[in-house]
Amino acid sequence: MNKQRLKAKLIKYFLQSCGSLSIVIVLLIFLFLFKEALPFIGQPGLTELFHSVWNPVSFQKEEFGLLPLVTGSVLVTLLATVIAIPFGIIGAVYISEVASAKEREFLKPFIEILAGIPSVVLGFFGLVVIAPLVKDVFGLNTGLTALTGAVLLALMAIPTIMSISEDAIKSVPAAYKEASLALGASRLETIWKVVVPAALSGIIASVMLGMGRVVGETMTVMMVTGNAPVVSFNPFTSVRTMTATVAAEMGEVTIGSDHYMALFWVGIVLMLMTFILNLVSYRVLKKYGSERA
Amino acid sequence: MAENQEIRSKIHVENMNFFYGSVQALFDINIELPEKKVTAFIGPSGCGKSTFLRTLNRMNDIIDGTRLEGKVLIDGGDIYGPITDVVELRRKVGMIFQKSNPFPKSIFDNIAYGPRLHGVKDKGKLMEIVESCLVKSALWDEVKDRLDKSAMSLSGGQQQRLCIARALAINPDIVLMDEPASALDPKSTLKIEDLIGELRKDYTIIIVTHNMQQAGRVSDNTAFFYEGRLIEYGATEQIFTKPNEKQTEDYITGRFG
């Protein structure tokens, strides 16, 4: 084999290994999560995880029920998504279809800035502004509730939803708009009946990605949701999310203890949830994305 | 006898100038377009024939910085007047585009789009409109069993006929066609031309075309545009056999363009 071909082959292998690096890393993470969590299956047993009380440090009875943490995460995520969707999508429609070029130039950097705010800083903002507001408006004992966390997480999801939806809306062929306008549709009718449906796959994907960001967010929710591990679907109660639990307790746990392993199970469940979310958004993109020829 | 009836003017354009920003695209256009006839606009690329077509349903409005001077009257009403409702105007003046542009919806929903916008909700009535428009556009037999399938599954020629059906569904008086067959194969082109022959009975049709044989085949009158000006306008036969202007003759005989 001559030198040239050998070189080409080496370069190909190098690129291939770079390309597959992410797969390897994902597999390794799963592997090590399971490795640490595995002994839990024998003692105290997997069924422990399905209980509804999380009380890992106790002299009477340690309980490792993941249910309150899962419901906490789900509640906060769903609330945040519900809040973020209208703002994100309507904002995207405005920027891509209605705003003048000047407005767009002005607005887009601000959305990027919003996306770049560190979550701790958002947490401060939540503690000082949102929490007291929620407390006063709804007449609660504490402002540290699922709703407070959801509002802040929505602020983090909005830039994701907005920028990806905007791309999707912008890529709708101008011919669709012209056809609609030529049939006597107003601008608003054209946007809602033709442009948004044509961009729907991208919009749904943006929402899924926004949700992925929200599920995994840790610092903000730890600061403002009150961290009470209770099973609740009431937005005005304090809740504790999976991420906050791991972050708060991992530092003080004895390595190899039941508690330690339970925290790894929290990580596994969290990872499965984001994995499923990604899978669903991928499917949605594939199914509705092929509609446009 | 249709031939003996007095030919009524449908569109009247007077001293019209049109600008894209500071660039003037049309210069002092004066023309009368007759009702229920096919008028073809011909001319080399960039001569303003498509721009002129798009002034007739105000589609140029969606381009920033365009401006029109002069008068465009349809049925005697100034369509650029202060009280003109653009939505109403576009209902009366349908348009077919160069590249077929069905919505990524079902065949049924494509045609029902216009009627729904204008307030038709009854399912039976919509079905009636969809069927009659598909029959008119000679597509019914090909698609009647798959109205709920995506319009994107149709061939290029079928898509263009679907777009024609969609334009007819809002019951316009005038149908503007911007090179409707330029992206189609000869067989589909022929179908569209046959269709135009059928539609001329009920609609005033204005067609922009690059293809002079096509203009000769389908139109009653022909207008020749060159560099933003209307050079010559008359019966198609006259324009193609003994044009009055040298430029027209040069273009038709293929000396330029």
Chai-1 contact restraints between the chains, C-beta under 6 A:
chainA,res_idxA,chainB,res_idxB,connection_type,confidence,min_distance_angstrom,max_distance_angstrom,comment,restraint_id
A,A175,B,N101,contact,1.0,0.0,6.0,A-B,restraint_1
A,Y176,B,F103,contact,1.0,0.0,6.0,A-B,restraint_2
A,A179,B,N101,contact,1.0,0.0,6.0,A-B,restraint_3
A,A182,B,R90,contact,1.0,0.0,6.0,A-B,restraint_4
A,A182,B,M95,contact,1.0,0.0,6.0,A-B,restraint_5
A,L183,B,G114,contact,1.0,0.0,6.0,A-B,restraint_6
A,L183,B,I170,contact,1.0,0.0,6.0,A-B,restraint_7
A,G184,B,V87,contact,1.0,0.0,6.0,A-B,restraint_8
A,G184,B,R90,contact,1.0,0.0,6.0,A-B,restraint_9
A,G184,B,R91,contact,1.0,0.0,6.0,A-B,restraint_10
A,A185,B,L117,contact,1.0,0.0,6.0,A-B,restraint_11
A,S186,B,V87,contact,1.0,0.0,6.0,A-B,restraint_12
A,V194,B,F103,contact,1.0,0.0,6.0,A-B,restraint_13
A,A198,B,P104,contact,1.0,0.0,6.0,A-B,restraint_14
A,E291,B,P104,contact,1.0,0.0,6.0,A-B,restraint_15
A,R292,B,P104,contact,1.0,0.0,6.0,A-B,restraint_16
A,A293,B,M152,contact,1.0,0.0,6.0,A-B,restraint_17
